[in-house]
Amino acid sequence: MEDEVDRLVAAWRRERPDLDVEPLEVLSRVSRLARHLDRARRIAFTEHALEPWEFDVLTSLRRAGAPYQLSPGQLLTQTLVTSGTMTNRIDRLTKKGLVERLPDPSDRRGVLVRLTEEGRDRADQALAGLLDQERAILAELSRAQRGELAGLLRQLTAPFDNIPG
């Protein structure tokens, strides 16, 4: 089965036989797949009236386990945004009734951000919708192929995930 990347690689091999275009065979497919995944994410989140950044914050809190709360600093670490951006996001989610701010009992000056029941429900529903979309993307692969692909992609992404700062 031929795809668009095969055609792109063949054209570059014809036009620039002096270059090794083999990386395109993998990374152009990863890039194209990322675009399809981005579309699937937008569909899943739109169905639950969430923006991607809202999903990221809500699911960070949801993954924390009961009572589904984190400090703003912990949310920064998990979502990779600046503190000003996180403050704005918490404010917006609070206005929507999806999270609440609580005093941090271990730090009189600090706060904790906790999911509300509605926030937890929306996060759970959006996650289920996202997983449906992702299953559809992976439907052509067997369980063994999905496992193999996950391992190979892990090898490529792990060094980026372990870079300090």
RACORDA-V115934 format. One record per helix or strand. SS is the DSSP state (H for helix, E for strand). FROM is the first residue (numbers start at 1). TO is the last residue. Records with the same first field share a line. If there is no record, write none. Layout:
BEGIN
SS=FROM-TO  FROM-TO
END
This chain:
BEGIN
H=4-15  22-46  52-63  72-79  83-95  117-138  143-161
E=69-71  99-104  107-115
END
